[in-house]
Amino acid sequence: MGTGSNPSPRQTAYALLGPTASGKSRLASALAALRPVEIVSLDSAQVYRGMDIGTAKPSREERARVPHHLVDIVDPDESYSVGRFRADAIRAVADILRRGKIPLLVGGTMLYYRALTAGLDALPAAEPELRAEIERAAAQKGWPALHAELARFDPRTAQRIAPNDAQRIQRAIEVWRLTGRPLSALQAAKGERPPFELRAFALLPKERADLHRRIAERFDAMLQAGLIDEVRTLRQRYVLSPRMPSMRCVGYRQVWSHLEGECGYAALRDQAIAATRQLAKRQLTWLRSFKEVQPLDGTTGAAALADRLR
């Protein structure tokens, strides 16, 4: 994956991937006690200020102990593109390497990882009229129906996105209608590589049932920590809508529905846990497609991983 031959250690960055609730952040924190690591977030939700509880964002104390990059960089009423992430991540990694530290990209936003390693896709620009047409169709049929249509001409993309993920379904259908080619085929084209070698590891759960248990426990802890109040405060502080990328994040969109009176507390909990399980399933699908990523057993400790950061 490198751009040159025999890169020196200072030209090498590392990535720690894995499904949500797999223990990535805990392992990364322990690793930072053994190596001069600085963490670059690979999490599309942690970029938003004020979204702390529902994103399992590292605390201020953790960030004081271990430098974190690409956390709290935009407000939740803004959008943050994959292209912007790639530029920000490359800049952060280069700065960390310049200072003689070890860059460790940590997170579960697999689209970010793929964009970083393979470059940005040569995709057509958005077409407002076509987007409006797709939205009208969704208003009539529902996004799950459009997701089913997407599965017929681009099953690979459909497998990776949820039936209610309006933004990604819309984009995939738009690309198909503009180019006549599936989004997955265009995304498979190789792009510009990052200006450093990147070695990636994936923290994989031994048992799916154990991951599901941890997902439920973590969301319950988020609710107890005040997730509903966090979303209520965000709605008061910013002009938000449920269609914004920040409020479509898992957990946040279910709390939004609850605050709108569309579901009760028990339904909020059940729906959020189910959505998080589906997210983890899609993340694992992505990980299986990354042939260069080295799998780690769910019991891998920081010392064993530290020995591989050379």
C-alpha positions as MATLAB code, in Angstrom:
seq = 'MGTGSNPSPRQTAYALLGPTASGKSRLASALAALRPVEIVSLDSAQVYRGMDIGTAKPSREERARVPHHLVDIVDPDESYSVGRFRADAIRAVADILRRGKIPLLVGGTMLYYRALTAGLDALPAAEPELRAEIERAAAQKGWPALHAELARFDPRTAQRIAPNDAQRIQRAIEVWRLTGRPLSALQAAKGERPPFELRAFALLPKERADLHRRIAERFDAMLQAGLIDEVRTLRQRYVLSPRMPSMRCVGYRQVWSHLEGECGYAALRDQAIAATRQLAKRQLTWLRSFKEVQPLDGTTGAAALADRLR';
ca = [
       0.000    0.000    0.000;
       3.009    2.295    0.194;
       3.933    4.905   -2.379;
       7.683    4.320   -2.223;
      10.096    1.492   -1.566;
      11.290    0.605    1.898;
       9.582    3.468    3.746;
      11.131    4.452    7.043;
       9.093    4.102   10.263;
       8.359    7.825   10.163;
       6.670    7.342    6.798;
       4.290    4.756    8.166;
       0.895    5.361    9.725;
      -1.371    2.751   11.276;
      -5.117    2.212   11.382;
      -7.196    0.381   13.958;
     -10.566   -0.505   12.460;
     -13.500   -2.543   13.689;
     -17.266   -2.553   14.138;
     -18.898   -0.254   16.637;
     -18.520   -1.311   20.284;
     -15.649   -3.677   19.461;
     -13.242   -1.959   21.862;
     -11.149    0.087   19.403;
     -10.919    3.203   21.550;
     -10.015    1.257   24.688;
      -7.258   -0.629   22.865;
      -5.951    2.566   21.253;
      -5.815    4.313   24.623;
      -3.887    1.428   26.172;
      -1.547    1.383   23.191;
      -0.816    5.082   23.668;
       0.583    4.262   27.107;
       3.198    2.059   25.432;
       4.046    3.983   22.268;
       4.196    7.720   21.360;
       0.846    7.510   19.590;
      -1.421   10.328   18.443;
      -4.926    9.355   17.373;
      -6.621   10.517   14.180;
     -10.350    9.870   14.347;
     -11.909    7.748   11.604;
     -15.413    8.485   12.891;
     -17.855   10.525   10.808;
     -19.923   11.445   13.897;
     -17.132   12.540   16.239;
     -16.331   15.460   13.942;
     -19.429   17.254   15.291;
     -19.198   19.556   18.290;
     -21.671   18.872   21.075;
     -22.316   15.293   19.973;
     -20.357   13.662   22.771;
     -22.453   10.995   24.459;
     -23.990    9.326   21.427;
     -20.687    9.147   19.561;
     -18.725    7.668   22.491;
     -16.350   10.584   22.038;
     -13.166   10.461   24.135;
     -13.404   12.633   27.227;
     -11.458   15.854   27.686;
      -9.195   14.000   30.133;
      -8.470   11.290   27.562;
      -7.742   13.897   24.893;
      -5.436   15.744   27.286;
      -3.493   12.525   27.883;
      -3.422   11.363   24.252;
      -3.668   13.912   21.410;
      -6.741   13.330   19.206;
      -7.234   14.850   15.765;
     -10.413   15.403   13.679;
     -12.642   15.510   16.759;
     -14.954   18.518   17.353;
     -14.098   20.309   14.111;
     -17.546   21.253   12.713;
     -20.931   22.224   14.151;
     -23.819   19.757   13.749;
     -25.654   22.093   11.365;
     -22.751   21.756    8.896;
     -21.889   18.910    6.556;
     -18.481   17.241    6.420;
     -17.556   15.547    3.162;
     -15.405   12.500    2.517;
     -13.110   14.680    0.446;
     -12.631   17.100    3.314;
     -11.907   14.206    5.660;
      -9.244   12.837    3.331;
      -7.453   16.178    3.086;
      -7.708   16.760    6.854;
      -6.492   13.249    7.687;
      -3.487   13.424    5.348;
      -2.545   16.790    6.826;
      -2.894   15.489   10.408;
      -0.859   12.346    9.710;
       1.901   14.338    7.992;
       2.111   16.677   10.977;
       2.309   13.779   13.445;
       5.057   12.102   11.396;
       6.984   15.373   11.198;
       7.045   15.507   14.983;
       8.362   11.963   15.231;
       5.183   10.484   16.684;
       3.116    7.501   15.530;
      -0.161    8.297   13.744;
      -2.948    5.847   14.601;
      -6.230    6.235   12.721;
      -9.021    4.806   14.849;
     -12.676    4.338   13.998;
     -15.379    2.513   12.142;
     -16.306    4.807    9.244;
     -15.141    2.450    6.527;
     -15.919    4.881    3.721;
     -13.345    7.241    5.243;
     -10.729    4.489    5.373;
     -11.355    3.459    1.771;
     -11.201    7.076    0.572;
      -7.908    7.557    2.401;
      -6.271    4.429    1.009;
      -7.709    4.341   -2.519;
      -8.363    8.010   -3.227;
     -11.578    9.797   -4.038;
     -13.913    8.286   -6.568;
     -14.353    9.869   -9.968;
     -18.066   10.442   -9.428;
     -20.353   12.907  -11.203;
     -21.382   16.129   -9.521;
     -24.781   16.320   -7.871;
     -27.703   17.118  -10.150;
     -30.352   19.110   -8.200;
     -33.274   18.342  -10.542;
     -32.551   14.623  -10.508;
     -32.201   14.654   -6.726;
     -35.577   16.373   -6.412;
     -37.098   13.712   -8.664;
     -35.656   10.927   -6.489;
     -36.953   12.635   -3.340;
     -40.445   12.835   -4.847;
     -40.307    9.129   -5.596;
     -39.215    8.452   -2.015;
     -42.093   10.529   -0.682;
     -44.496    8.330   -2.642;
     -42.903    4.912   -2.174;
     -40.629    5.289    0.862;
     -36.853    4.965    1.000;
     -36.953    1.183    1.634;
     -38.699    0.773   -1.731;
     -35.996    2.800   -3.454;
     -33.389    0.749   -1.586;
     -34.987   -2.385   -3.086;
     -34.731   -0.803   -6.546;
     -31.082    0.016   -5.891;
     -30.429   -3.613   -4.952;
     -31.553   -4.702   -8.407;
     -28.909   -2.735  -10.325;
     -26.235   -2.285   -7.625;
     -26.528   -5.055   -5.020;
     -23.040   -4.407   -3.633;
     -23.859   -0.822   -2.719;
     -27.306   -1.779   -1.398;
     -25.733   -4.330    0.926;
     -23.568   -1.627    2.495;
     -26.270    0.926    3.257;
     -29.381    0.784    5.390;
     -32.880    0.753    3.795;
     -33.642    4.123    5.428;
     -30.322    5.842    4.675;
     -31.887    8.494    2.457;
     -28.692   10.373    1.613;
     -26.698    7.359    0.406;
     -29.624    5.715   -1.407;
     -30.312    8.973   -3.211;
     -26.665    9.363   -4.219;
     -26.347    5.773   -5.471;
     -29.477    6.075   -7.617;
     -28.343    9.482   -8.866;
     -24.957    8.107   -9.955;
     -26.632    5.202  -11.754;
     -28.974    7.503  -13.669;
     -26.231    9.969  -14.568;
     -23.581    7.465  -15.642;
     -25.373    4.206  -16.360;
     -22.853    2.489  -14.089;
     -23.281    1.213  -10.511;
     -21.747    3.294   -7.751;
     -19.832    0.226   -6.557;
     -18.148   -0.128   -9.957;
     -17.040    3.499   -9.997;
     -15.816    3.242   -6.430;
     -13.709    0.216   -7.312;
     -11.492    2.381   -9.526;
      -8.147    3.050   -7.896;
      -7.348    6.633   -7.062;
      -4.521    8.588   -5.565;
      -2.722    6.864   -2.716;
      -1.854    8.712    0.485;
       1.712   10.088    0.738;
       2.647    7.539    3.412;
       2.441    3.822    3.980;
      -0.617    2.734    5.925;
      -0.772   -0.549    7.817;
      -4.238   -1.422    9.025;
      -5.545   -3.802   11.680;
      -9.128   -4.819   12.359;
     -10.384   -5.662   15.832;
     -12.925   -8.397   15.180;
     -15.343   -9.886   17.726;
     -15.022  -13.606   18.374;
     -18.763  -14.031   18.818;
     -21.510  -11.955   17.228;
     -23.671  -12.421   20.330;
     -20.968  -10.841   22.480;
     -20.831   -7.819   20.175;
     -24.620   -7.488   20.332;
     -24.494   -7.578   24.129;
     -21.880   -4.842   24.217;
     -23.884   -2.722   21.776;
     -26.935   -2.907   24.047;
     -24.923   -2.187   27.188;
     -23.209    0.778   25.588;
     -26.443    2.337   24.367;
     -28.047    1.887   27.771;
     -25.047    3.676   29.265;
     -25.497    6.492   26.748;
     -29.134    6.895   27.740;
     -28.188    6.956   31.416;
     -25.474    9.531   30.693;
     -28.041   11.924   29.218;
     -28.192   11.272   25.472;
     -31.786   12.521   25.201;
     -30.891   15.780   26.930;
     -27.844   16.106   24.677;
     -30.016   15.972   21.562;
     -32.568   18.322   23.129;
     -29.788   20.842   23.799;
     -28.464   20.543   20.245;
     -31.940   21.246   18.868;
     -32.105   24.397   20.974;
     -28.619   25.599   20.079;
     -28.633   24.939   16.329;
     -31.137   25.019   13.473;
     -31.279   21.298   12.775;
     -33.448   18.912   10.802;
     -33.655   15.112   10.773;
     -32.255   15.088    7.228;
     -28.921   16.617    8.254;
     -25.944   14.214    8.321;
     -25.359   14.839   12.035;
     -28.917   13.941   13.018;
     -28.934   10.866   10.781;
     -26.224    9.281   12.934;
     -27.321    6.101   14.668;
     -28.809    6.902   18.054;
     -29.367   10.555   17.239;
     -32.061    9.920   14.643;
     -33.925    7.624   17.046;
     -33.740   10.211   19.844;
     -34.979   12.838   17.376;
     -38.050   10.697   16.628;
     -38.631   10.277   20.359;
     -38.472   14.036   20.946;
     -40.924   14.520   18.083;
     -43.363   12.201   19.858;
     -43.073    9.541   17.167;
     -41.948    6.769   19.525;
     -41.758    6.092   23.235;
     -38.677    5.516   25.353;
     -38.751    1.722   25.001;
     -39.144    1.954   21.217;
     -36.319    4.488   21.055;
     -34.029    2.078   22.862;
     -35.013   -0.955   20.799;
     -34.778    0.868   17.484;
     -31.395    2.398   18.270;
     -29.917   -0.927   19.366;
     -31.278   -2.631   16.246;
     -29.867    0.135   14.032;
     -26.484   -0.143   15.739;
     -26.448   -3.884   15.114;
     -27.167   -3.246   11.442;
     -24.358   -0.684   11.370;
     -21.960   -3.242   12.832;
     -23.052   -5.765   10.218;
     -22.304   -3.311    7.408;
     -18.948   -2.447    8.958;
     -18.005   -6.123    9.008;
     -19.019   -6.408    5.349;
     -16.683   -3.531    4.513;
     -13.871   -5.087    6.530;
     -14.143   -8.374    4.650;
     -13.565   -6.428    1.423;
     -10.305   -4.874    2.673;
      -7.861   -7.647    1.836;
      -4.856   -5.702    3.119;
      -6.241   -5.297    6.639;
      -4.719   -7.633    9.215;
      -7.319   -9.170   11.556;
      -6.857   -9.021   15.300;
      -8.521  -11.357   17.735;
     -10.970   -9.575   20.001;
      -8.728  -10.467   22.941;
      -5.611   -8.838   21.447;
      -3.908   -6.688   24.062;
      -2.052   -3.415   23.704;
       1.352   -4.996   24.264;
       0.871   -7.458   21.401;
      -0.259   -4.688   19.087;
       2.561   -2.389   20.188;
       5.072   -4.960   18.975;
       3.556   -4.666   15.479;
       3.916   -0.901   15.292;
       7.377   -0.828   13.801;
];
